[in-house]
Amino acid sequence: MDKPQYLAQYFEQSEPLIQIVWITISVLLLIVTYLTIHLKYLRIRLRYNERVEIIYKNKFETDLINYIYSENEEENSNAEQQVIISELKKAATNSNKRKIIIATLIKLQMRYLVK
């Protein structure tokens, strides 16, 4: 006899309680499989977001330090500062990047206050 047919026959001939147990086991197995795959996806996404955040933190910190310490002989800002301002404005439209910019500003302020 073929195994799938044997299992189907066994399932049909078994008591209702055993059928309910098998159905429950099957459903729970599907749920565990789905949650495992979903957890893996979330972990990959979190790692990617952390890497992107580190990259942008370094970039924004460098830009802000360059902005602060760039030569400014006149009251008007120079071309390098204008480029940095425009990049920060464009980045600030994204809420995640805006949070990173704010965190970087706070970090730089704390460094300045400690010195």
The first five atom37 places (N, CA, C, CB, O) and aatype in JSON, in Angstrom:
{
  "aatype": [12, 3, 11, 14, 5, 18, 10, 0, 5, 18, 13, 6, 5, 15, 6, 14, 10, 9, 5, 9, 19, 17, 9, 16, 9, 15, 19, 10, 10, 10, 9, 19, 16, 18, 10, 16, 9, 8, 10, 11, 18, 10, 1, 9, 1, 10, 1, 18, 2, 6, 1, 19, 6, 9, 9, 18, 11, 2, 11, 13, 6, 16, 3, 10, 9, 2, 18, 9, 18, 15, 6, 2, 6, 6, 6, 2, 15, 2, 0, 6, 5, 5, 19, 9, 9, 15, 6, 10, 11, 11, 0, 0, 16, 2, 15, 2, 11, 1, 11, 9, 9, 9, 0, 16, 10, 9, 11, 10, 5, 12, 1, 18, 10, 19, 11],
  "atom_mask": [
    [1, 1, 1, 1, 1],
    [1, 1, 1, 1, 1],
    [1, 1, 1, 1, 1],
    [1, 1, 1, 1, 1],
    [1, 1, 1, 1, 1],
    [1, 1, 1, 1, 1],
    [1, 1, 1, 1, 1],
    [1, 1, 1, 1, 1],
    [1, 1, 1, 1, 1],
    [1, 1, 1, 1, 1],
    [1, 1, 1, 1, 1],
    [1, 1, 1, 1, 1],
    [1, 1, 1, 1, 1],
    [1, 1, 1, 1, 1],
    [1, 1, 1, 1, 1],
    [1, 1, 1, 1, 1],
    [1, 1, 1, 1, 1],
    [1, 1, 1, 1, 1],
    [1, 1, 1, 1, 1],
    [1, 1, 1, 1, 1],
    [1, 1, 1, 1, 1],
    [1, 1, 1, 1, 1],
    [1, 1, 1, 1, 1],
    [1, 1, 1, 1, 1],
    [1, 1, 1, 1, 1],
    [1, 1, 1, 1, 1],
    [1, 1, 1, 1, 1],
    [1, 1, 1, 1, 1],
    [1, 1, 1, 1, 1],
    [1, 1, 1, 1, 1],
    [1, 1, 1, 1, 1],
    [1, 1, 1, 1, 1],
    [1, 1, 1, 1, 1],
    [1, 1, 1, 1, 1],
    [1, 1, 1, 1, 1],
    [1, 1, 1, 1, 1],
    [1, 1, 1, 1, 1],
    [1, 1, 1, 1, 1],
    [1, 1, 1, 1, 1],
    [1, 1, 1, 1, 1],
    [1, 1, 1, 1, 1],
    [1, 1, 1, 1, 1],
    [1, 1, 1, 1, 1],
    [1, 1, 1, 1, 1],
    [1, 1, 1, 1, 1],
    [1, 1, 1, 1, 1],
    [1, 1, 1, 1, 1],
    [1, 1, 1, 1, 1],
    [1, 1, 1, 1, 1],
    [1, 1, 1, 1, 1],
    [1, 1, 1, 1, 1],
    [1, 1, 1, 1, 1],
    [1, 1, 1, 1, 1],
    [1, 1, 1, 1, 1],
    [1, 1, 1, 1, 1],
    [1, 1, 1, 1, 1],
    [1, 1, 1, 1, 1],
    [1, 1, 1, 1, 1],
    [1, 1, 1, 1, 1],
    [1, 1, 1, 1, 1],
    [1, 1, 1, 1, 1],
    [1, 1, 1, 1, 1],
    [1, 1, 1, 1, 1],
    [1, 1, 1, 1, 1],
    [1, 1, 1, 1, 1],
    [1, 1, 1, 1, 1],
    [1, 1, 1, 1, 1],
    [1, 1, 1, 1, 1],
    [1, 1, 1, 1, 1],
    [1, 1, 1, 1, 1],
    [1, 1, 1, 1, 1],
    [1, 1, 1, 1, 1],
    [1, 1, 1, 1, 1],
    [1, 1, 1, 1, 1],
    [1, 1, 1, 1, 1],
    [1, 1, 1, 1, 1],
    [1, 1, 1, 1, 1],
    [1, 1, 1, 1, 1],
    [1, 1, 1, 1, 1],
    [1, 1, 1, 1, 1],
    [1, 1, 1, 1, 1],
    [1, 1, 1, 1, 1],
    [1, 1, 1, 1, 1],
    [1, 1, 1, 1, 1],
    [1, 1, 1, 1, 1],
    [1, 1, 1, 1, 1],
    [1, 1, 1, 1, 1],
    [1, 1, 1, 1, 1],
    [1, 1, 1, 1, 1],
    [1, 1, 1, 1, 1],
    [1, 1, 1, 1, 1],
    [1, 1, 1, 1, 1],
    [1, 1, 1, 1, 1],
    [1, 1, 1, 1, 1],
    [1, 1, 1, 1, 1],
    [1, 1, 1, 1, 1],
    [1, 1, 1, 1, 1],
    [1, 1, 1, 1, 1],
    [1, 1, 1, 1, 1],
    [1, 1, 1, 1, 1],
    [1, 1, 1, 1, 1],
    [1, 1, 1, 1, 1],
    [1, 1, 1, 1, 1],
    [1, 1, 1, 1, 1],
    [1, 1, 1, 1, 1],
    [1, 1, 1, 1, 1],
    [1, 1, 1, 1, 1],
    [1, 1, 1, 1, 1],
    [1, 1, 1, 1, 1],
    [1, 1, 1, 1, 1],
    [1, 1, 1, 1, 1],
    [1, 1, 1, 1, 1],
    [1, 1, 1, 1, 1],
    [1, 1, 1, 1, 1],
    [1, 1, 1, 1, 1]
  ],
  "atom_positions": [
    [[0.84, -1.17, 0.0], [0.0, 0.0, 0.0], [0.89, 1.25, 0.0], [-0.95, -0.01, 1.21], [1.97, 1.25, 0.59]],
    [[0.44, 2.28, -0.65], [1.18, 3.54, -0.73], [1.07, 4.26, 0.62], [0.63, 4.44, -1.89], [0.02, 4.26, 1.25]],
    [[2.18, 4.87, 1.04], [2.2, 5.51, 2.36], [1.17, 6.63, 2.49], [3.57, 6.06, 2.64], [0.46, 6.66, 3.5]],
    [[1.06, 7.56, 1.51], [0.04, 8.61, 1.69], [-1.37, 8.04, 1.8], [0.1, 9.59, 0.54], [-2.19, 8.56, 2.56]],
    [[-1.67, 6.98, 1.04], [-3.0, 6.37, 1.14], [-3.18, 5.7, 2.49], [-3.2, 5.34, 0.01], [-4.26, 5.76, 3.09]],
    [[-2.11, 5.07, 2.97], [-2.18, 4.42, 4.28], [-2.43, 5.46, 5.37], [-0.88, 3.64, 4.56], [-3.25, 5.24, 6.26]],
    [[-1.73, 6.58, 5.29], [-1.91, 7.63, 6.3], [-3.32, 8.23, 6.21], [-0.85, 8.73, 6.13], [-3.93, 8.53, 7.23]],
    [[-3.82, 8.41, 5.0], [-5.17, 8.95, 4.83], [-6.21, 7.98, 5.4], [-5.46, 9.25, 3.35], [-7.17, 8.39, 6.05]],
    [[-5.99, 6.69, 5.14], [-6.91, 5.68, 5.67], [-6.85, 5.64, 7.2], [-6.59, 4.29, 5.09], [-7.87, 5.55, 7.87]],
    [[-5.64, 5.71, 7.73], [-5.46, 5.71, 9.18], [-6.17, 6.91, 9.79], [-3.97, 5.72, 9.56], [-6.83, 6.79, 10.82]],
    [[-6.02, 8.07, 9.15], [-6.65, 9.29, 9.66], [-8.17, 9.16, 9.62], [-6.19, 10.51, 8.83], [-8.84, 9.54, 10.58]],
    [[-8.71, 8.63, 8.55], [-10.16, 8.5, 8.42], [-10.74, 7.47, 9.4], [-10.53, 8.11, 6.98], [-11.86, 7.63, 9.87]],
    [[-9.97, 6.43, 9.69], [-10.47, 5.37, 10.56], [-10.21, 5.65, 12.04], [-9.83, 4.06, 10.19], [-10.77, 4.97, 12.9]],
    [[-9.41, 6.63, 12.35], [-9.11, 6.91, 13.75], [-10.26, 7.67, 14.4], [-7.8, 7.72, 13.88], [-11.16, 8.17, 13.73]],
    [[-10.2, 7.73, 15.71], [-11.24, 8.38, 16.49], [-11.2, 9.89, 16.27], [-11.09, 8.04, 17.99], [-10.16, 10.43, 15.9]],
    [[-12.31, 10.58, 16.51], [-12.34, 12.04, 16.3], [-11.33, 12.8, 17.16], [-13.72, 12.57, 16.6], [-10.78, 13.81, 16.71]],
    [[-11.07, 12.34, 18.36], [-10.1, 13.02, 19.22], [-8.71, 12.95, 18.61], [-10.09, 12.39, 20.62], [-7.97, 13.94, 18.64]],
    [[-8.34, 11.81, 18.06], [-7.03, 11.66, 17.43], [-6.97, 12.52, 16.17], [-6.74, 10.17, 17.09], [-5.93, 13.11, 15.87]],
    [[-8.05, 12.61, 15.42], [-8.08, 13.47, 14.24], [-7.88, 14.94, 14.63], [-9.41, 13.3, 13.49], [-7.15, 15.67, 13.96]],
    [[-8.54, 15.34, 15.7], [-8.38, 16.72, 16.18], [-6.94, 16.98, 16.6], [-9.34, 16.99, 17.37], [-6.39, 18.05, 16.31]],
    [[-6.31, 16.02, 17.26], [-4.92, 16.17, 17.68], [-4.01, 16.33, 16.46], [-4.47, 14.96, 18.53], [-3.14, 17.2, 16.44]],
    [[-4.21, 15.48, 15.44], [-3.39, 15.57, 14.23], [-3.59, 16.9, 13.5], [-3.72, 14.42, 13.29], [-2.62, 17.5, 13.02]],
    [[-4.82, 17.35, 13.43], [-5.1, 18.65, 12.79], [-4.43, 19.78, 13.57], [-6.62, 18.89, 12.68], [-3.84, 20.68, 12.98]],
    [[-4.53, 19.71, 14.89], [-3.9, 20.72, 15.74], [-2.39, 20.73, 15.56], [-4.25, 20.49, 17.21], [-1.78, 21.79, 15.45]],
    [[-1.8, 19.55, 15.52], [-0.34, 19.45, 15.32], [0.04, 20.05, 13.97], [0.12, 17.98, 15.4], [1.03, 20.77, 13.87]],
    [[-0.72, 19.75, 12.95], [-0.43, 20.28, 11.61], [-0.52, 21.8, 11.58], [-1.39, 19.68, 10.58], [0.35, 22.47, 11.02]],
    [[-1.57, 22.34, 12.17], [-1.75, 23.79, 12.2], [-0.62, 24.45, 12.99], [-3.11, 24.17, 12.81], [-0.07, 25.46, 12.55]],
    [[-0.29, 23.9, 14.13], [0.78, 24.46, 14.94], [2.13, 24.38, 14.22], [0.86, 23.74, 16.28], [2.95, 25.29, 14.33]],
    [[2.37, 23.3, 13.5], [3.6, 23.17, 12.72], [3.68, 24.25, 11.64], [3.68, 21.78, 12.09], [4.74, 24.83, 11.41]],
    [[2.57, 24.51, 10.99], [2.53, 25.58, 9.98], [2.78, 26.95, 10.61], [1.16, 25.58, 9.25], [3.5, 27.78, 10.06]],
    [[2.18, 27.19, 11.77], [2.37, 28.46, 12.46], [3.82, 28.64, 12.88], [1.45, 28.55, 13.69], [4.39, 29.72, 12.7]],
    [[4.43, 27.61, 13.43], [5.83, 27.68, 13.85], [6.74, 27.93, 12.64], [6.25, 26.38, 14.57], [7.69, 28.72, 12.73]],
    [[6.46, 27.27, 11.53], [7.25, 27.47, 10.31], [7.12, 28.92, 9.83], [6.81, 26.49, 9.2], [8.12, 29.55, 9.5]],
    [[5.91, 29.43, 9.78], [5.69, 30.81, 9.35], [6.41, 31.79, 10.28], [4.19, 31.13, 9.32], [7.09, 32.71, 9.81]],
    [[6.28, 31.6, 11.58], [6.91, 32.52, 12.53], [8.43, 32.46, 12.46], [6.45, 32.21, 13.95], [9.1, 33.48, 12.63]],
    [[8.98, 31.29, 12.21], [10.43, 31.16, 12.06], [10.92, 31.93, 10.84], [10.83, 29.67, 11.95], [11.92, 32.64, 10.9]],
    [[10.21, 31.78, 9.73], [10.59, 32.5, 8.52], [10.43, 34.0, 8.71], [9.75, 32.03, 7.32], [11.28, 34.78, 8.28]],
    [[9.35, 34.42, 9.36], [9.11, 35.83, 9.61], [10.18, 36.41, 10.54], [7.72, 36.04, 10.21], [10.65, 37.53, 10.32]],
    [[10.56, 35.68, 11.56], [11.61, 36.14, 12.47], [12.93, 36.3, 11.74], [11.77, 35.16, 13.63], [13.66, 37.27, 11.97]],
    [[13.26, 35.38, 10.87], [14.48, 35.48, 10.07], [14.45, 36.74, 9.21], [14.67, 34.23, 9.19], [15.45, 37.46, 9.12]],
    [[13.31, 37.01, 8.58], [13.15, 38.21, 7.76], [13.34, 39.47, 8.6], [11.77, 38.22, 7.08], [14.03, 40.4, 8.18]],
    [[12.74, 39.51, 9.78], [12.86, 40.69, 10.65], [14.31, 40.91, 11.1], [11.97, 40.53, 11.88], [14.77, 42.05, 11.15]],
    [[15.0, 39.84, 11.41], [16.41, 39.96, 11.81], [17.26, 40.51, 10.68], [16.95, 38.61, 12.27], [18.11, 41.37, 10.9]],
    [[17.04, 40.0, 9.48], [17.81, 40.5, 8.32], [17.52, 41.98, 8.11], [17.45, 39.69, 7.04], [18.44, 42.77, 7.86]],
    [[16.25, 42.36, 8.21], [15.88, 43.77, 8.03], [16.48, 44.66, 9.11], [14.37, 43.92, 8.01], [16.94, 45.76, 8.81]],
    [[16.48, 44.21, 10.35], [17.07, 44.99, 11.44], [18.57, 45.16, 11.25], [16.78, 44.33, 12.78], [19.1, 46.25, 11.47]],
    [[19.25, 44.1, 10.85], [20.7, 44.21, 10.61], [20.99, 45.19, 9.49], [21.3, 42.84, 10.27], [21.93, 45.98, 9.58]],
    [[20.19, 45.14, 8.44], [20.37, 46.08, 7.32], [20.14, 47.51, 7.8], [19.4, 45.74, 6.17], [20.93, 48.4, 7.47]],
    [[19.08, 47.74, 8.56], [18.78, 49.09, 9.06], [19.88, 49.59, 9.99], [17.44, 49.1, 9.8], [20.21, 50.78, 9.97]],
    [[20.47, 48.71, 10.8], [21.56, 49.11, 11.67], [22.79, 49.53, 10.86], [21.93, 47.97, 12.63], [23.44, 50.53, 11.17]],
    [[23.09, 48.76, 9.8], [24.22, 49.13, 8.95], [24.0, 50.47, 8.27], [24.47, 48.05, 7.9], [24.91, 51.29, 8.19]],
    [[22.79, 50.69, 7.78], [22.47, 51.96, 7.12], [22.56, 53.1, 8.12], [21.06, 51.91, 6.49], [23.06, 54.17, 7.8]],
    [[22.08, 52.87, 9.33], [22.13, 53.9, 10.37], [23.57, 54.27, 10.71], [21.39, 53.42, 11.63], [23.88, 55.45, 10.87]],
    [[24.43, 53.29, 10.82], [25.85, 53.56, 11.12], [26.48, 54.38, 10.0], [26.63, 52.24, 11.32], [27.23, 55.32, 10.26]],
    [[26.18, 54.02, 8.76], [26.73, 54.75, 7.61], [26.27, 56.21, 7.64], [26.3, 54.08, 6.28], [27.09, 57.12, 7.48]],
    [[24.97, 56.42, 7.85], [24.47, 57.79, 7.87], [24.95, 58.57, 9.09], [22.95, 57.79, 7.84], [25.19, 59.77, 8.98]],
    [[25.11, 57.92, 10.24], [25.64, 58.61, 11.41], [27.04, 59.14, 11.12], [25.67, 57.68, 12.63], [27.34, 60.3, 11.41]],
    [[27.87, 58.3, 10.55], [29.23, 58.73, 10.23], [29.23, 59.87, 9.2], [30.05, 57.56, 9.7], [29.98, 60.83, 9.34]],
    [[28.38, 59.75, 8.18], [28.32, 60.77, 7.14], [27.83, 62.1, 7.71], [27.4, 60.32, 5.99], [28.44, 63.14, 7.46]],
    [[26.75, 62.07, 8.48], [26.2, 63.31, 9.03], [27.14, 63.93, 10.05], [24.84, 63.05, 9.66], [27.26, 65.16, 10.12]],
    [[27.8, 63.11, 10.83], [28.75, 63.65, 11.81], [29.89, 64.36, 11.1], [29.29, 62.53, 12.71], [30.29, 65.45, 11.48]],
    [[30.41, 63.73, 10.06], [31.48, 64.34, 9.29], [31.01, 65.64, 8.64], [32.0, 63.37, 8.21], [31.71, 66.65, 8.69]],
    [[29.82, 65.61, 8.05], [29.28, 66.82, 7.42], [29.1, 67.95, 8.42], [27.95, 66.52, 6.74], [29.45, 69.09, 8.14]],
    [[28.54, 67.63, 9.58], [28.31, 68.68, 10.59], [29.61, 69.25, 11.13], [27.48, 68.12, 11.73], [29.72, 70.46, 11.35]],
    [[30.59, 68.4, 11.34], [31.89, 68.89, 11.81], [32.53, 69.76, 10.75], [32.82, 67.71, 12.19], [33.1, 70.81, 11.06]],
    [[32.46, 69.33, 9.49], [33.0, 70.14, 8.39], [32.27, 71.48, 8.3], [32.89, 69.39, 7.06], [32.89, 72.51, 8.04]],
    [[30.97, 71.46, 8.51], [30.19, 72.7, 8.48], [30.63, 73.66, 9.58], [28.69, 72.4, 8.6], [30.81, 74.85, 9.35]],
    [[30.81, 73.13, 10.77], [31.16, 73.97, 11.91], [32.56, 74.56, 11.75], [31.07, 73.17, 13.21], [32.78, 75.73, 12.04]],
    [[33.5, 73.74, 11.29], [34.89, 74.17, 11.25], [35.34, 74.69, 9.88], [35.77, 73.05, 11.66], [36.53, 74.97, 9.69]],
    [[34.42, 74.83, 8.94], [34.83, 75.35, 7.64], [35.13, 76.84, 7.76], [33.73, 75.11, 6.56], [34.59, 77.53, 8.62]],
    [[36.01, 77.31, 6.89], [36.41, 78.71, 6.91], [35.21, 79.6, 6.67], [37.51, 78.99, 5.87], [34.46, 79.4, 5.72]],
    [[35.05, 80.56, 7.52], [33.94, 81.5, 7.37], [34.46, 82.89, 7.7], [32.74, 81.11, 8.28], [34.34, 83.35, 8.84]],
    [[35.02, 83.55, 6.7], [35.59, 84.88, 6.92], [34.5, 85.95, 6.96], [36.61, 85.21, 5.84], [34.63, 86.95, 7.65]],
    [[33.43, 85.71, 6.21], [32.33, 86.68, 6.16], [31.15, 86.13, 6.95], [31.92, 86.98, 4.69], [31.18, 85.01, 7.45]],
    [[30.13, 86.94, 7.04], [28.9, 86.49, 7.71], [28.17, 85.45, 6.87], [27.98, 87.68, 7.98], [27.52, 84.56, 7.42]],
    [[28.27, 85.54, 5.57], [27.6, 84.58, 4.68], [28.36, 83.27, 4.7], [27.5, 85.13, 3.24], [29.58, 83.24, 4.87]],
    [[27.65, 82.2, 4.52], [28.3, 80.9, 4.52], [28.93, 80.64, 3.15], [27.3, 79.77, 4.88], [28.44, 81.12, 2.12]],
    [[30.01, 79.88, 3.17], [30.73, 79.61, 1.92], [30.06, 78.48, 1.14], [32.2, 79.26, 2.21], [29.05, 77.93, 1.58]],
    [[30.62, 78.16, -0.02], [30.01, 77.17, -0.91], [29.96, 75.79, -0.28], [30.78, 77.11, -2.23], [28.98, 75.06, -0.44]],
    [[31.01, 75.42, 0.45], [31.03, 74.1, 1.1], [29.91, 73.98, 2.12], [32.39, 73.85, 1.77], [29.26, 72.95, 2.23]],
    [[29.7, 75.04, 2.87], [28.63, 75.03, 3.85], [27.26, 74.95, 3.18], [28.71, 76.27, 4.74], [26.36, 74.29, 3.69]],
    [[27.1, 75.63, 2.06], [25.83, 75.57, 1.34], [25.52, 74.16, 0.84], [25.84, 76.55, 0.17], [24.38, 73.72, 0.87]],
    [[26.57, 73.47, 0.38], [26.38, 72.09, -0.09], [25.95, 71.21, 1.07], [27.68, 71.54, -0.73], [25.05, 70.38, 0.93]],
    [[26.59, 71.38, 2.21], [26.26, 70.58, 3.4], [24.82, 70.88, 3.85], [27.25, 70.87, 4.56], [24.08, 69.97, 4.19]],
    [[24.44, 72.15, 3.84], [23.09, 72.52, 4.24], [22.06, 71.89, 3.3], [22.92, 74.06, 4.24], [21.05, 71.36, 3.76]],
    [[22.32, 71.94, 2.0], [21.36, 71.36, 1.06], [21.26, 69.84, 1.22], [21.75, 71.7, -0.38], [20.17, 69.28, 1.1]],
    [[22.39, 69.17, 1.48], [22.36, 67.72, 1.71], [21.57, 67.37, 2.97], [23.78, 67.16, 1.81], [20.79, 66.42, 2.98]],
    [[21.77, 68.16, 4.02], [21.05, 67.9, 5.26], [19.55, 68.19, 5.11], [21.63, 68.74, 6.39], [18.72, 67.47, 5.68]],
    [[19.21, 69.22, 4.35], [17.79, 69.5, 4.12], [17.13, 68.37, 3.35], [17.63, 70.82, 3.34], [16.01, 67.96, 3.67]],
    [[17.83, 67.86, 2.34], [17.27, 66.76, 1.56], [17.12, 65.51, 2.43], [18.16, 66.47, 0.33], [16.13, 64.79, 2.33]],
    [[18.12, 65.25, 3.28], [18.07, 64.07, 4.15], [17.0, 64.22, 5.22], [19.43, 63.84, 4.79], [16.43, 63.22, 5.67]],
    [[16.72, 65.44, 5.65], [15.76, 65.67, 6.73], [14.32, 65.4, 6.3], [15.87, 67.1, 7.23], [13.43, 65.32, 7.15]],
    [[14.08, 65.25, 5.01], [12.72, 64.93, 4.57], [12.34, 63.49, 4.93], [12.58, 65.14, 3.05], [11.16, 63.17, 5.04]],
    [[13.34, 62.63, 5.1], [13.11, 61.25, 5.5], [13.12, 61.19, 7.03], [14.19, 60.29, 4.89], [14.07, 61.66, 7.66]],
    [[12.09, 60.62, 7.63], [11.98, 60.64, 9.1], [13.11, 59.87, 9.78], [10.64, 60.05, 9.53], [13.6, 60.31, 10.83]],
    [[13.55, 58.75, 9.21], [14.64, 58.0, 9.83], [15.95, 58.78, 9.78], [14.81, 56.63, 9.14], [16.69, 58.83, 10.76]],
    [[16.23, 59.4, 8.64], [17.45, 60.2, 8.52], [17.38, 61.43, 9.43], [17.67, 60.63, 7.06], [18.39, 61.84, 9.99]],
    [[16.19, 62.0, 9.56], [16.03, 63.16, 10.44], [16.35, 62.77, 11.88], [14.6, 63.73, 10.35], [17.0, 63.54, 12.6]],
    [[15.91, 61.59, 12.31], [16.23, 61.11, 13.66], [17.74, 60.93, 13.84], [15.5, 59.79, 13.94], [18.29, 61.23, 14.89]],
    [[18.39, 60.43, 12.8], [19.84, 60.24, 12.87], [20.55, 61.58, 12.95], [20.34, 59.44, 11.64], [21.51, 61.73, 13.71]],
    [[20.07, 62.57, 12.18], [20.67, 63.9, 12.24], [20.52, 64.5, 13.63], [20.03, 64.84, 11.19], [21.47, 65.06, 14.17]],
    [[19.34, 64.36, 14.21], [19.11, 64.9, 15.56], [19.99, 64.2, 16.58], [17.62, 64.75, 15.96], [20.58, 64.85, 17.45]],
    [[20.1, 62.88, 16.48], [20.95, 62.13, 17.4], [22.42, 62.56, 17.25], [20.81, 60.62, 17.17], [23.15, 62.65, 18.24]],
    [[22.83, 62.81, 16.02], [24.21, 63.25, 15.78], [24.44, 64.63, 16.36], [24.52, 63.25, 14.28], [25.49, 64.89, 16.96]],
    [[23.48, 65.52, 16.2], [23.61, 66.86, 16.78], [23.7, 66.79, 18.3], [22.42, 67.74, 16.36], [24.5, 67.5, 18.91]],
    [[22.89, 65.95, 18.9], [22.93, 65.8, 20.36], [24.28, 65.22, 20.79], [21.77, 64.89, 20.86], [24.86, 65.65, 21.79]],
    [[24.77, 64.25, 20.05], [26.06, 63.63, 20.35], [27.18, 64.68, 20.28], [26.34, 62.47, 19.39], [28.04, 64.74, 21.16]],
    [[27.15, 65.49, 19.22], [28.19, 66.52, 19.08], [28.05, 67.58, 20.17], [28.11, 67.17, 17.7], [29.06, 68.11, 20.64]],
    [[26.84, 67.91, 20.57], [26.64, 68.87, 21.63], [27.2, 68.34, 22.95], [25.15, 69.21, 21.77], [27.82, 69.08, 23.71]],
    [[26.97, 67.06, 23.22], [27.49, 66.45, 24.45], [29.01, 66.45, 24.45], [26.96, 65.01, 24.6], [29.63, 66.7, 25.48]],
    [[29.62, 66.18, 23.3], [31.08, 66.22, 23.22], [31.59, 67.62, 23.51], [31.56, 65.76, 21.83], [32.6, 67.79, 24.19]],
    [[30.88, 68.63, 23.0], [31.29, 70.01, 23.2], [31.13, 70.41, 24.66], [30.49, 70.94, 22.31], [31.98, 71.11, 25.2]],
    [[30.04, 69.98, 25.29], [29.81, 70.33, 26.69], [30.8, 69.64, 27.63], [28.4, 69.96, 27.09], [31.14, 70.2, 28.67]],
    [[31.25, 68.46, 27.29], [32.17, 67.73, 28.14], [33.56, 68.37, 28.11], [32.26, 66.26, 27.71], [34.26, 68.38, 29.12]],
    [[33.94, 68.9, 26.97], [35.28, 69.52, 26.84], [35.36, 70.79, 27.54], [35.64, 69.73, 25.43], [36.41, 71.43, 27.53]]
  ]
}
